[in-house]
């Protein structure tokens, strides 16, 4: 019996030693071959592209984007002219430089003698002092953008992404450009892009005002598809006024954006509500509002609603609090961020305590008791959800 135990211990020791030695081994020959083939495929694609000495590229460079410490993207003049504005125009100010002609985009890697051609564009107009910005980091890649003034309130946005050691043009549905009214744009949550256009002529019947478009990134197809459109125009009551305030906040706060459907309320929200929450973000009724301000100091509003003080933050939530104790007493959530409809909310919460019309608010209200809290759901005559209140 003792001899058998020793044999068993030796077998276990040998097995563990084999596993330990395998941990330090490099990938198998087959895996190495696959990795090498993938690397060679990328190198083959680069080798097939036209190259040009870096010294020649730099001599005709119009603009340089620093993609990373090893790589730059250079915009190069091929055939064209630069003029300097002598007066104020919609597409440029006095002293700014405008280029018209053909351009090429080259990748230049550190310590390499030649740059690699990525793309050529013909008959391009560019304000060399306005069109460019630093690359944007989005979805784990670098995105390169130029926004060229075309007329008053009209700019043409073009975009590329740096991936697999080369740049690739980004599409917006089937288009290669977007028309926007401002160079600023919002890349949101590694999934969305938001821009706006100010319609000052009402040529399409939307009315004068701001039109915000949110685009969703599809990594598989490597393009943006239009996800949501929000209009603040004179065609709706207080539309223009709301759009003006919204746009001021949009520019003032880096995290602020126009709400769009991005989350779906499910049965799990009941557990959150019983814990005094509307979102799974560790903020609940009874906590100090100062804790929230410590987490999110860039609030957009600190005002009163029906005598109760509250803070609003970029995104869908506002938090009401007691001025004496500083404790959070209520949470509101805009329905603009939800994909839910009224039917799905009723399916989650069941029969309400009340379903009535609120004369003062001029909307319909569902009231639910959930644990120790009261949930109020507002909706309009068309059944469109407008907001959630938890007290």
N, C-alpha and C positions, 0 to 999 in steps of 0.2 A: 504493500500500500504506500509506504514512504517513497519507494522507488518510483511509483507511478506519479506521485505528487511532484517529484523533481522533474520528471519528463514533461509534465503539464506546464510547470513554471518556465522551463527552457523554451517550450513551444510558444508560449505567450510572449516571452522576451524577444524571440526571433521575429514574431509577427509585428510587434510594436516597433522594433528596429527597422523593419522593412518599410512600414508606414512613415516613420520619421524621415528616412532617407528619401522617400518619394516626394515629401513636402518641399525639399530644396531643389528638386529636379526642374529643369526647364521644360517648356511644353514639348509634346511629342514631335517626332520628325514630321508627321502629317500636319500637326497644328502649325509648326514652323513654316512648312511649305505653303500653307494657306495664307499665313500672315505675309510671307515674302511675296506671294503672287499678288495679294491686294496692294502691297506697297509698290510692286513693279507696275501694276495697272495705273496707279496714280502717276508714277514717274513717266510711264509711256505717254499718258495724256499730256503731261507737261512738255515732254520732248517733242511732241508733234506740233506744239504751238510755236508761232513765230517769236524769235528773240531779237533783242537789240541791246547794244552796249549801254551800260548804265550811264556812262558819261554823256552819251548822245540823248538819252531819255531826260536826264536832269537839265540839260541845256534848254529843252523846250517844255519843261514842266509848268503847268498852270496852277496846280494844287496838289497837295500831298495829304493822304489820310494815313495815320499811323495805326495799323491794325493790331500789331503787337510789337514786342521788343525786337523781333527778328524780321518783321515783314511790313512793308509799306505798299500802299496802292497809289500810283501816280497818274494824274490826269495830264495828258500830253497833247500839245498843239501839233497837228499834222499839216493843215493848210487853213489859214484863217488870219484874221486881223483883230487887234485890240484897239478900242477907242476909249477915250476918257470923256465922261459927260461934263459939259460945260454949263449945265443948268439943271433944274429939278424936273424929273420926269416920273411917270408912274413906275417905270422899270429900273430907276436908278437916280441917285442924287449927284450933285456936282462933285467932281473929283473921283467918283467911282469908275471902275474899269469894266467895260463890256466886251466880251469876246464873241465873234461870230465865225463859224467855220467847222472844220472837221476835227474830231478829237479821238484819242485812243486811250485805253486804260491798261496800264502795265503793273504787274506784280514785281516788286524788287525785294529780293531777300538779302539780308546782311551778308557781306563778304563774298557775294557772287558778282561776277563781271557783267552778266547779262540780265536784263529784265525780261519777263515773259508776257507777251501780249494776251490780253483777256478779251477785249471787245473794241470795235471801232464804231463810231457814231458820226453821221454826216449832217451838215447844216444845223449845227447846234448853236443856240444863243445862250450865253451864260454871263450873269453879273458876277465877276470874280470876287467881289467884296460882300456879296449877300448870299449866294446860292449854297454855300457849303457849311458843314458842321462836323464835329468829331463823330467817329463811328458810334453807333448805339449798340449796347450789349443786350441781346434779346434771344431767348430760347437757346442759350449756350453758344451762340455765334455772334459775330460782329456784322452789323448791318450798316451799309454806307448809303447816304442819302444826299441828293441835292434838290433844292427847291428854288426854281428859277422864276423871278417875276415876269409875268406876261402882260399884265394890265392892272388897273386899280382893282384891288381885292382878288386878283386872279394870279395864282402861282401854280406852276407845273412841278409836281413831285415825282422824282424817279429814284428807284432804290435797287441795291444789290446786296447780296449776303456773301460773306467769306466762308467757304466750306471746302474741305478736302483740298486745301492749298490753292484754291482758285476762287474767283468771284462768279456769281450766277445772278442773272437778272431776276428780280422779284415781280410777280404778276399780281394784279388786283382784279379778281375774276378773270376776264379775258384781256384786260388792258395792261399796258406796261407803265402807264402814268396815272396820277391822280390830280385833280384840280382842287386846290385848297386856298384859303385866304390868309394863312399865316405860316411862317416857317416852323413854329412850335408844333410838336406832335407828342402824343402820349403812347409809349409802349407799356402795356399793362399786363402784369402777372404772367409774363412769358407766354402769353397766348393771344393778346389782343393789341390792336393799334387803333387809336382814336384821333381823328382830324376833324376840322370843320370848314365850311364854306359860308361866307356872308353874302346872301342874295340881296343885292341892292337895286334890282330892276323889276322884280316880280314878272320875269318873262315867261315863267312856266306855271304861273298860277299858285305857287306856294305862298306868296306874300313876302314882303321885305322882312329879312331877319336871318337868324343863324340856323344852319342845317348841320348837325353833327352826325358823322358816320363812324361806326365802330366795325372794324374788320377783324375776322378771326383767322389765326394762322393754322394752316394745315401742313404739318411737317412732312407727311407722306407725299403730297403733291407740290410742296415747297411754294405755296402761294397763299395770299390772303383772299378770303371770301367775305362778302358783305354780310355782317351779322345783325346789325341794328341801325335804324335811322331815327333820330330825334329832331323835331323841328320846333324852333322858337320863332314864330313869325306873327305878323300882324293879322293873319287870318284866324287866330284864336285869341280869346280874351286874355289880356295881360301877357300874351305870348312874346311880344317884342321886349317888354320890360323884364320878363323872366330871363330871356336870352341874354340881355345886356348884363344882368347881375351874374348869371351862370358863367358867362365868358370871362368876366372880371375875376371870379374865383378860380376858374380853370387856369388862367395865366398866373395868378398870384400864388397858388399852392401847387407844388409839384405833384402831390398825391391826389389832387382833386380831379374827378372825371365825371362826365355825364353818364348817369346810370343806364345800364342795359341788362337784359336777362342773362345771368351768369350762374345762378344757383337755383336748386329745386328743393322746396320744403318737403320733407318726408315725415313718416310716423315718428322718427327719432327726435323731432323737435319737441314732442311732449315731455320727454325726459329732461331736455334742456330747460323748458319752461318751469317744470317742477323744481328746478334748481335756480330759478330766477334769471334765466338767460333766454335770448332769442337767437343768438348765433353761438357757435362753438368756438368762442374766442377768449374764454377765461374772464369775461366781464359780466357781472351779474348784479342784480338788485341787492342793496345792503353794503356793497363795497364803497370805498371812498372815491369820489370823482377825481381826487388828486392822483390816485393810482392810474386812472385812465389817462390823465394829462401827462403823467410821467412816461407812459407807453407811447402815446400819440400827442405830442406837444403841438403839432401843426393843425389846430382846430380851425374850422372855417367860420363858425358862428358861436357867440355866447350872448343869448338873448332870453326873453321871457315869452312864454306861451300860456295865455289864460292865467297869468300870475305866477307860473312855475318857471324857475330858471332852468336852462338846458345848454348843453354844448353839442354842436354838430361837428362831425369829422369827415374827411374825405371818404366817400363810400356811402352806404345806405343807412347808417345808424346815427341816432342822436340819443343823448343820455340826460334825463331829468334828475335833479338832485335837491336836497334840503340845504338851504343856505347856512343854517345854523350848525347842523351836524356834518355837512358835506357828504352825506351818504346818498348813493344813487337810489332814487325812488321809482323810476320808470325808464323804460327803453322803447324807442320807436324804431321801426324798420320800414323803409320805403319798398313798396311792391315793385318798383321799377327794376329791381335787381333779381326778381324771381321769374321763373318760367311757369309758375303755377297759375291756374285759373280758379275761379270761384268754386267750381264743382270739386276740384281736387282738394281745396282747403276744407270744404264740408265733409269730404270723404275721410280726411285725417282726424278732424275734431268731432265729427258727428253732429247731433242735434244741438243747436246753440241754446243758451239760457234765454236769449232774446234775439229777435231779428226784426229791426225796426228802422224807420226813417228818422234821421236827426235833422230837425228844422234849422238849428243854428249852424251846423256844419254843411247842411244841404247835401248829404249823402246818406247811404244806407249803412247800417252797423250790425255786425254779428258780435254777440258777447258770449264768452266762454269762461267758466271757472275751471282752472287747471291747477290742482294742488292748492297752494295758498295764494295763488295769483289770479288776476283778472286779465284776460286777453280780449282786446277789441280789434276787430277786423273791419276796415272801411272799404266800401265798394260803391260804384256809381249805378245809375239807372240802367246802364248797358251790361252790368255784371262785371265791369273791369275793376280789379283790385287796385287800391290806392295806397294802403298802409296798414301796419300792424302796431299796436300799442300794448305794452305789458306793464301792469301796475300791481 
